[in-house]
Amino acid sequence: MISLPLVYTVLALVAYTTGFWYLFLRLMSKSEINHWLIGLILGIGLILHGTVLYQDIITPEGVNYDVFNIISFTSGLMLLLSILFSTYRPVITVNLIGIPVAATGLILGFAFSQPNNFVETHSVSLDVHIILSLAAYIVLLMATIQAVILWFQDRELKNKQKRRIWVNLLPSFQAMESLLFDMLIVGFTLLTIALGFGFLTIDNFFGQHLAHKTAFSIISWFIYGSLLIGHYKFGWRGQKAIRFTILGFFLLALGFIGSKFVLEMILNR
């Protein structure tokens, strides 16, 4: 018998695939994009994605923080934020990255999530801290992808290449850079709140495998904060902004994803 989660997963993938090819073909033909239509298609995909994820994460025993559930949640929220950012910036083409990421996360979450990975001491305050941390991670991941795209654009502009793929397909460098700092402000704010909330609500914050996460997160926080101060006070942009963004996320991911993967997949804890 076919399960409902499988049906929802397939339908969500159909919606994501439809939205991706609609955007891609419109861009290739340089035709006008119907923002309402693409929003509706991707919105349906996200609702179905969320339905599948809800059944995996919210269980009678509590919230299941399996690594593949987190990947699915991260990828879906990433696409949602990408859609929201594109409502006020001319960067709807960025969704061509967000859609396959969301589809991949959905597949991984549905196929590989384990039903018994719960936090030992479950509380609402801990859930809020985790959700805030994930939200910060998602926005800063998007900023990192944005920084990589900017690197490609900047390279094409400086080398004066005849075939400017990234420059021609995507919005202007200025618009993309403005979006990068929008993401950094949101991500830095969420990270600040998550760290502050964690120190106030978690006992023994430097214990229980949290010391390395805390250290990497604080270092990353200083890097992002320095970049934002440098940008708005000293005009930092371009390659310096790209390097700081990538370095900050690398340290954040090293503490967050790396430790969780080692504990669950290698140490089986």
Secondary structure, DSSP 4 states (H G I P E B T S, - for coil): ---HHHHHHHHHHHHHHHHHHHHHHHHHTTPPP-HHHHHHHHHHHHHHHHHHHHHHHEETTEEB--HHHHHHHHHHHHHHHHHHHTTTSS-GGGHHHHHHHHHHHHHHHHHH--TT-B-SS--HHHHHHHHHHHHHHHHHHHHHHHHHHHHHHHHHHHHT-SS-HHHHHS--HHHHHHHHHHHHHHHHHHHHHHHHHHHHH-TTTTSTT-HHHHHHHHHHHHHHHHHHHHHHHH---HHHHHHHHHHHHHHHHHHHHHHHHIIIIIS--
